[in-house]
């Protein structure tokens, strides 16, 4: 996979997604875990934790969380947030590839949120990432993840999107364009970011993110091959609703067997 979430993109990440309700998503994760768990839940492994936007509210809900990400810039932001929130050592972070990461001891829950599984492009990458989740979970532990839902991606298709984010000195402008590789279940999204400060266009950043989308039976097969039993695939964040061609994002939950 190409290097993504570079330092410039990481610096703008929280501004770009500040309208994303991480607290509400974390409450949903907490509800899902409590609905499907078959034992006590204390330790959570967040694979692809980014800047820690799920880690911190999970700690505030009483969990002990280990976050893993390959981006140094994203982890730097996560550690600063954790230090500022005085989380008493209940949040720790590791820079690593989630396909090969190893740490002890075992966890009660593993997460891959914000399409992290979709950044695993080839079948062997998907299985390796799922294998990491499985080997770190106790028997009966839960795996919670969200992905792009194939039927909706094909039905709707990617469109050009522009996002303008106000900042203290100006704004950030992001333009995203996408194209599909239907044969490989991939969507290539090209991002261009401009920082506009004091009325002048400043730094420009370009990144291309390739994200895999998934179909229900495909997901079920991957999960079973990695040692999971699929429990539920629901609309994200309206988890109690079944997905259809209008729902681009879905949330899945599986149990380690």
WOHU-V674704 format. One record per backbone hydrogen bond with DSSP energy under -0.5 kcal/mol. CO is the residue of the C=O (numbers start at 0). NH is the residue of the N-H. If there is no record, write none. Layout:
{{CO,NH} {CO,NH}}
This chain:
{{5,9} {6,10} {7,11} {8,12} {9,12} {9,13} {11,15} {12,16} {14,17} {16,19} {19,21} {20,24} {21,25} {22,26} {23,27} {24,28} {25,29} {26,30} {27,31} {28,32} {29,33} {30,34} {31,35} {32,36} {41,63} {42,107} {42,108} {43,45} {43,65} {44,46} {44,110} {45,47} {45,48} {45,67} {48,51} {51,55} {53,57} {54,58} {55,59} {56,60} {57,62} {58,61} {62,64} {63,43} {64,66} {64,91} {65,45} {66,93} {67,47} {67,48} {68,95} {69,71} {70,74} {71,75} {72,76} {73,77} {74,78} {75,79} {76,80} {77,81} {78,82} {79,83} {80,84} {81,85} {81,86} {82,85} {86,89} {89,64} {91,66} {93,68} {93,95} {95,97} {96,99} {96,100} {106,137} {107,141} {108,44} {109,143} {110,46} {111,145} {114,118} {115,118} {116,119} {117,211} {118,120} {121,125} {122,126} {123,127} {124,128} {125,129} {126,130} {127,131} {128,132} {129,133} {130,134} {131,135} {133,136} {135,106} {137,140} {140,255} {141,109} {142,253} {143,111} {144,251} {146,249} {147,149} {147,213} {148,151} {148,152} {149,153} {150,154} {151,155} {152,156} {160,175} {162,164} {162,173} {163,165} {164,171} {168,197} {169,166} {170,195} {171,164} {171,173} {172,193} {173,162} {174,191} {175,160} {176,189} {178,187} {179,181} {180,183} {180,184} {180,185} {181,184} {184,212} {185,180} {186,188} {186,210} {187,178} {187,189} {188,190} {188,208} {189,176} {190,206} {191,174} {192,204} {193,172} {193,195} {194,196} {194,201} {195,170} {196,199} {199,196} {202,194} {204,192} {206,190} {206,208} {207,209} {208,188} {208,210} {210,186} {211,147} {213,149} {214,218} {215,219} {216,220} {217,221} {218,222} {219,223} {220,224} {221,225} {222,227} {223,226} {226,256} {227,229} {228,254} {231,252} {233,250} {234,236} {236,238} {237,234} {237,240} {240,234} {243,246} {245,247} {247,148} {248,235} {249,146} {250,233} {251,144} {252,230} {252,231} {253,142} {254,228} {255,139}}
